[in-house]
Amino acid sequence: IPQEPAREERPRGFLWDEGFHQLVIQKWNSRLSREMMATWFDMMNVDGWIPREAILGDEALARVPSEFVVQNPSHANPPSMLISLHRMA
């Protein structure tokens, strides 16, 4: 359940942004925030890498430039999600 910064322009969720979005969502609904973060962690591969972008559904895929569809595991984002996890503890 990733948040999208601008559905028309960027129809996908970004891991970097999501960590900060969850700081606000936690104050409103902590259970929903846990579910949303779990969807990101469910995308983690066996090496512990989480995709930088969540492109969900055919509509979103059709709007994302092809050079951004395949993601490189050697490219990562700062771990902003850890801030939200820390706040939950």
Phi and psi in radians as a Rosetta constraint file:
Dihedral C 1 N 2 CA 2 C 2 CIRCULARHARMONIC -1.291 0.35
Dihedral N 2 CA 2 C 2 N 3 CIRCULARHARMONIC 2.668 0.35
Dihedral C 2 N 3 CA 3 C 3 CIRCULARHARMONIC -1.478 0.35
Dihedral N 3 CA 3 C 3 N 4 CIRCULARHARMONIC 2.588 0.35
Dihedral C 3 N 4 CA 4 C 4 CIRCULARHARMONIC -2.022 0.35
Dihedral N 4 CA 4 C 4 N 5 CIRCULARHARMONIC 2.225 0.35
Dihedral C 4 N 5 CA 5 C 5 CIRCULARHARMONIC -1.156 0.35
Dihedral N 5 CA 5 C 5 N 6 CIRCULARHARMONIC -0.667 0.35
Dihedral C 5 N 6 CA 6 C 6 CIRCULARHARMONIC -2.731 0.35
Dihedral N 6 CA 6 C 6 N 7 CIRCULARHARMONIC 1.708 0.35
Dihedral C 6 N 7 CA 7 C 7 CIRCULARHARMONIC -0.913 0.35
Dihedral N 7 CA 7 C 7 N 8 CIRCULARHARMONIC -0.729 0.35
Dihedral C 7 N 8 CA 8 C 8 CIRCULARHARMONIC -1.219 0.35
Dihedral N 8 CA 8 C 8 N 9 CIRCULARHARMONIC -0.739 0.35
Dihedral C 8 N 9 CA 9 C 9 CIRCULARHARMONIC -1.511 0.35
Dihedral N 9 CA 9 C 9 N 10 CIRCULARHARMONIC -0.697 0.35
Dihedral C 9 N 10 CA 10 C 10 CIRCULARHARMONIC -2.373 0.35
Dihedral N 10 CA 10 C 10 N 11 CIRCULARHARMONIC 1.441 0.35
Dihedral C 10 N 11 CA 11 C 11 CIRCULARHARMONIC -1.416 0.35
Dihedral N 11 CA 11 C 11 N 12 CIRCULARHARMONIC 0.955 0.35
Dihedral C 11 N 12 CA 12 C 12 CIRCULARHARMONIC -2.737 0.35
Dihedral N 12 CA 12 C 12 N 13 CIRCULARHARMONIC 2.733 0.35
Dihedral C 12 N 13 CA 13 C 13 CIRCULARHARMONIC -1.524 0.35
Dihedral N 13 CA 13 C 13 N 14 CIRCULARHARMONIC 2.619 0.35
Dihedral C 13 N 14 CA 14 C 14 CIRCULARHARMONIC -2.075 0.35
Dihedral N 14 CA 14 C 14 N 15 CIRCULARHARMONIC 2.219 0.35
Dihedral C 14 N 15 CA 15 C 15 CIRCULARHARMONIC -0.994 0.35
Dihedral N 15 CA 15 C 15 N 16 CIRCULARHARMONIC -0.742 0.35
Dihedral C 15 N 16 CA 16 C 16 CIRCULARHARMONIC -1.007 0.35
Dihedral N 16 CA 16 C 16 N 17 CIRCULARHARMONIC -0.840 0.35
Dihedral C 16 N 17 CA 17 C 17 CIRCULARHARMONIC -1.155 0.35
Dihedral N 17 CA 17 C 17 N 18 CIRCULARHARMONIC -0.668 0.35
Dihedral C 17 N 18 CA 18 C 18 CIRCULARHARMONIC -1.034 0.35
Dihedral N 18 CA 18 C 18 N 19 CIRCULARHARMONIC -0.653 0.35
Dihedral C 18 N 19 CA 19 C 19 CIRCULARHARMONIC -1.020 0.35
Dihedral N 19 CA 19 C 19 N 20 CIRCULARHARMONIC -0.685 0.35
Dihedral C 19 N 20 CA 20 C 20 CIRCULARHARMONIC -1.347 0.35
Dihedral N 20 CA 20 C 20 N 21 CIRCULARHARMONIC -0.654 0.35
Dihedral C 20 N 21 CA 21 C 21 CIRCULARHARMONIC -1.027 0.35
Dihedral N 21 CA 21 C 21 N 22 CIRCULARHARMONIC -0.681 0.35
Dihedral C 21 N 22 CA 22 C 22 CIRCULARHARMONIC -1.173 0.35
Dihedral N 22 CA 22 C 22 N 23 CIRCULARHARMONIC -0.420 0.35
Dihedral C 22 N 23 CA 23 C 23 CIRCULARHARMONIC -1.057 0.35
Dihedral N 23 CA 23 C 23 N 24 CIRCULARHARMONIC -0.655 0.35
Dihedral C 23 N 24 CA 24 C 24 CIRCULARHARMONIC -1.386 0.35
Dihedral N 24 CA 24 C 24 N 25 CIRCULARHARMONIC -0.795 0.35
Dihedral C 24 N 25 CA 25 C 25 CIRCULARHARMONIC -1.093 0.35
Dihedral N 25 CA 25 C 25 N 26 CIRCULARHARMONIC -0.621 0.35
Dihedral C 25 N 26 CA 26 C 26 CIRCULARHARMONIC -1.011 0.35
Dihedral N 26 CA 26 C 26 N 27 CIRCULARHARMONIC -0.674 0.35
Dihedral C 26 N 27 CA 27 C 27 CIRCULARHARMONIC -1.166 0.35
Dihedral N 27 CA 27 C 27 N 28 CIRCULARHARMONIC -0.520 0.35
Dihedral C 27 N 28 CA 28 C 28 CIRCULARHARMONIC -1.506 0.35
Dihedral N 28 CA 28 C 28 N 29 CIRCULARHARMONIC -0.812 0.35
Dihedral C 28 N 29 CA 29 C 29 CIRCULARHARMONIC -2.707 0.35
Dihedral N 29 CA 29 C 29 N 30 CIRCULARHARMONIC 1.679 0.35
Dihedral C 29 N 30 CA 30 C 30 CIRCULARHARMONIC -1.158 0.35
Dihedral N 30 CA 30 C 30 N 31 CIRCULARHARMONIC -0.589 0.35
Dihedral C 30 N 31 CA 31 C 31 CIRCULARHARMONIC -1.146 0.35
Dihedral N 31 CA 31 C 31 N 32 CIRCULARHARMONIC -0.762 0.35
Dihedral C 31 N 32 CA 32 C 32 CIRCULARHARMONIC -1.094 0.35
Dihedral N 32 CA 32 C 32 N 33 CIRCULARHARMONIC -0.721 0.35
Dihedral C 32 N 33 CA 33 C 33 CIRCULARHARMONIC -1.053 0.35
Dihedral N 33 CA 33 C 33 N 34 CIRCULARHARMONIC -0.758 0.35
Dihedral C 33 N 34 CA 34 C 34 CIRCULARHARMONIC -1.069 0.35
Dihedral N 34 CA 34 C 34 N 35 CIRCULARHARMONIC -0.740 0.35
Dihedral C 34 N 35 CA 35 C 35 CIRCULARHARMONIC -1.097 0.35
Dihedral N 35 CA 35 C 35 N 36 CIRCULARHARMONIC -0.738 0.35
Dihedral C 35 N 36 CA 36 C 36 CIRCULARHARMONIC -1.143 0.35
Dihedral N 36 CA 36 C 36 N 37 CIRCULARHARMONIC -0.751 0.35
Dihedral C 36 N 37 CA 37 C 37 CIRCULARHARMONIC -1.150 0.35
Dihedral N 37 CA 37 C 37 N 38 CIRCULARHARMONIC -0.621 0.35
Dihedral C 37 N 38 CA 38 C 38 CIRCULARHARMONIC -1.079 0.35
Dihedral N 38 CA 38 C 38 N 39 CIRCULARHARMONIC -0.603 0.35
Dihedral C 38 N 39 CA 39 C 39 CIRCULARHARMONIC -1.108 0.35
Dihedral N 39 CA 39 C 39 N 40 CIRCULARHARMONIC -0.609 0.35
Dihedral C 39 N 40 CA 40 C 40 CIRCULARHARMONIC -1.222 0.35
Dihedral N 40 CA 40 C 40 N 41 CIRCULARHARMONIC -0.796 0.35
Dihedral C 40 N 41 CA 41 C 41 CIRCULARHARMONIC -1.166 0.35
Dihedral N 41 CA 41 C 41 N 42 CIRCULARHARMONIC -0.466 0.35
Dihedral C 41 N 42 CA 42 C 42 CIRCULARHARMONIC -1.162 0.35
Dihedral N 42 CA 42 C 42 N 43 CIRCULARHARMONIC -0.367 0.35
Dihedral C 42 N 43 CA 43 C 43 CIRCULARHARMONIC -1.488 0.35
Dihedral N 43 CA 43 C 43 N 44 CIRCULARHARMONIC -0.061 0.35
Dihedral C 43 N 44 CA 44 C 44 CIRCULARHARMONIC -1.106 0.35
Dihedral N 44 CA 44 C 44 N 45 CIRCULARHARMONIC 2.382 0.35
Dihedral C 44 N 45 CA 45 C 45 CIRCULARHARMONIC -1.558 0.35
Dihedral N 45 CA 45 C 45 N 46 CIRCULARHARMONIC 3.140 0.35
Dihedral C 45 N 46 CA 46 C 46 CIRCULARHARMONIC -1.120 0.35
Dihedral N 46 CA 46 C 46 N 47 CIRCULARHARMONIC -0.351 0.35
Dihedral C 46 N 47 CA 47 C 47 CIRCULARHARMONIC -1.566 0.35
Dihedral N 47 CA 47 C 47 N 48 CIRCULARHARMONIC -0.006 0.35
Dihedral C 47 N 48 CA 48 C 48 CIRCULARHARMONIC 1.570 0.35
Dihedral N 48 CA 48 C 48 N 49 CIRCULARHARMONIC 0.093 0.35
Dihedral C 48 N 49 CA 49 C 49 CIRCULARHARMONIC -1.468 0.35
Dihedral N 49 CA 49 C 49 N 50 CIRCULARHARMONIC 2.334 0.35
Dihedral C 49 N 50 CA 50 C 50 CIRCULARHARMONIC -1.916 0.35
Dihedral N 50 CA 50 C 50 N 51 CIRCULARHARMONIC 2.305 0.35
Dihedral C 50 N 51 CA 51 C 51 CIRCULARHARMONIC -0.955 0.35
Dihedral N 51 CA 51 C 51 N 52 CIRCULARHARMONIC 2.504 0.35
Dihedral C 51 N 52 CA 52 C 52 CIRCULARHARMONIC -1.246 0.35
Dihedral N 52 CA 52 C 52 N 53 CIRCULARHARMONIC -0.466 0.35
Dihedral C 52 N 53 CA 53 C 53 CIRCULARHARMONIC -2.309 0.35
Dihedral N 53 CA 53 C 53 N 54 CIRCULARHARMONIC 2.486 0.35
Dihedral C 53 N 54 CA 54 C 54 CIRCULARHARMONIC -1.927 0.35
Dihedral N 54 CA 54 C 54 N 55 CIRCULARHARMONIC 1.836 0.35
Dihedral C 54 N 55 CA 55 C 55 CIRCULARHARMONIC -1.772 0.35
Dihedral N 55 CA 55 C 55 N 56 CIRCULARHARMONIC 1.805 0.35
Dihedral C 55 N 56 CA 56 C 56 CIRCULARHARMONIC -1.951 0.35
Dihedral N 56 CA 56 C 56 N 57 CIRCULARHARMONIC 2.076 0.35
Dihedral C 56 N 57 CA 57 C 57 CIRCULARHARMONIC 1.671 0.35
Dihedral N 57 CA 57 C 57 N 58 CIRCULARHARMONIC 2.757 0.35
Dihedral C 57 N 58 CA 58 C 58 CIRCULARHARMONIC -1.137 0.35
Dihedral N 58 CA 58 C 58 N 59 CIRCULARHARMONIC -0.659 0.35
Dihedral C 58 N 59 CA 59 C 59 CIRCULARHARMONIC -1.075 0.35
Dihedral N 59 CA 59 C 59 N 60 CIRCULARHARMONIC -0.818 0.35
Dihedral C 59 N 60 CA 60 C 60 CIRCULARHARMONIC -1.138 0.35
Dihedral N 60 CA 60 C 60 N 61 CIRCULARHARMONIC -0.776 0.35
Dihedral C 60 N 61 CA 61 C 61 CIRCULARHARMONIC -1.016 0.35
Dihedral N 61 CA 61 C 61 N 62 CIRCULARHARMONIC -0.693 0.35
Dihedral C 61 N 62 CA 62 C 62 CIRCULARHARMONIC -1.152 0.35
Dihedral N 62 CA 62 C 62 N 63 CIRCULARHARMONIC -0.405 0.35
Dihedral C 62 N 63 CA 63 C 63 CIRCULARHARMONIC -1.714 0.35
Dihedral N 63 CA 63 C 63 N 64 CIRCULARHARMONIC -0.121 0.35
Dihedral C 63 N 64 CA 64 C 64 CIRCULARHARMONIC -1.613 0.35
Dihedral N 64 CA 64 C 64 N 65 CIRCULARHARMONIC 2.249 0.35
Dihedral C 64 N 65 CA 65 C 65 CIRCULARHARMONIC -0.984 0.35
Dihedral N 65 CA 65 C 65 N 66 CIRCULARHARMONIC 2.437 0.35
Dihedral C 65 N 66 CA 66 C 66 CIRCULARHARMONIC -0.977 0.35
Dihedral N 66 CA 66 C 66 N 67 CIRCULARHARMONIC -0.554 0.35
Dihedral C 66 N 67 CA 67 C 67 CIRCULARHARMONIC -1.195 0.35
Dihedral N 67 CA 67 C 67 N 68 CIRCULARHARMONIC -0.221 0.35
Dihedral C 67 N 68 CA 68 C 68 CIRCULARHARMONIC -1.828 0.35
Dihedral N 68 CA 68 C 68 N 69 CIRCULARHARMONIC -0.109 0.35
Dihedral C 68 N 69 CA 69 C 69 CIRCULARHARMONIC -1.248 0.35
Dihedral N 69 CA 69 C 69 N 70 CIRCULARHARMONIC -0.902 0.35
Dihedral C 69 N 70 CA 70 C 70 CIRCULARHARMONIC -1.438 0.35
Dihedral N 70 CA 70 C 70 N 71 CIRCULARHARMONIC 2.156 0.35
Dihedral C 70 N 71 CA 71 C 71 CIRCULARHARMONIC -1.848 0.35
Dihedral N 71 CA 71 C 71 N 72 CIRCULARHARMONIC 2.532 0.35
Dihedral C 71 N 72 CA 72 C 72 CIRCULARHARMONIC -1.710 0.35
Dihedral N 72 CA 72 C 72 N 73 CIRCULARHARMONIC 2.114 0.35
Dihedral C 72 N 73 CA 73 C 73 CIRCULARHARMONIC -1.105 0.35
Dihedral N 73 CA 73 C 73 N 74 CIRCULARHARMONIC -0.229 0.35
Dihedral C 73 N 74 CA 74 C 74 CIRCULARHARMONIC -1.435 0.35
Dihedral N 74 CA 74 C 74 N 75 CIRCULARHARMONIC -0.125 0.35
Dihedral C 74 N 75 CA 75 C 75 CIRCULARHARMONIC -1.783 0.35
Dihedral N 75 CA 75 C 75 N 76 CIRCULARHARMONIC 2.224 0.35
Dihedral C 75 N 76 CA 76 C 76 CIRCULARHARMONIC -2.372 0.35
Dihedral N 76 CA 76 C 76 N 77 CIRCULARHARMONIC 2.938 0.35
Dihedral C 76 N 77 CA 77 C 77 CIRCULARHARMONIC -1.901 0.35
Dihedral N 77 CA 77 C 77 N 78 CIRCULARHARMONIC 2.739 0.35
Dihedral C 77 N 78 CA 78 C 78 CIRCULARHARMONIC -1.013 0.35
Dihedral N 78 CA 78 C 78 N 79 CIRCULARHARMONIC 2.578 0.35
Dihedral C 78 N 79 CA 79 C 79 CIRCULARHARMONIC -1.362 0.35
Dihedral N 79 CA 79 C 79 N 80 CIRCULARHARMONIC 1.085 0.35
Dihedral C 79 N 80 CA 80 C 80 CIRCULARHARMONIC -1.108 0.35
Dihedral N 80 CA 80 C 80 N 81 CIRCULARHARMONIC -0.431 0.35
Dihedral C 80 N 81 CA 81 C 81 CIRCULARHARMONIC -1.119 0.35
Dihedral N 81 CA 81 C 81 N 82 CIRCULARHARMONIC -0.442 0.35
Dihedral C 81 N 82 CA 82 C 82 CIRCULARHARMONIC -1.136 0.35
Dihedral N 82 CA 82 C 82 N 83 CIRCULARHARMONIC -0.520 0.35
Dihedral C 82 N 83 CA 83 C 83 CIRCULARHARMONIC -1.072 0.35
Dihedral N 83 CA 83 C 83 N 84 CIRCULARHARMONIC -0.805 0.35
Dihedral C 83 N 84 CA 84 C 84 CIRCULARHARMONIC -1.170 0.35
Dihedral N 84 CA 84 C 84 N 85 CIRCULARHARMONIC -0.701 0.35
Dihedral C 84 N 85 CA 85 C 85 CIRCULARHARMONIC -1.091 0.35
Dihedral N 85 CA 85 C 85 N 86 CIRCULARHARMONIC -0.713 0.35
Dihedral C 85 N 86 CA 86 C 86 CIRCULARHARMONIC -1.092 0.35
Dihedral N 86 CA 86 C 86 N 87 CIRCULARHARMONIC -0.715 0.35
Dihedral C 86 N 87 CA 87 C 87 CIRCULARHARMONIC -1.150 0.35
Dihedral N 87 CA 87 C 87 N 88 CIRCULARHARMONIC -0.486 0.35
Dihedral C 87 N 88 CA 88 C 88 CIRCULARHARMONIC -1.291 0.35
Dihedral N 88 CA 88 C 88 N 89 CIRCULARHARMONIC -0.480 0.35
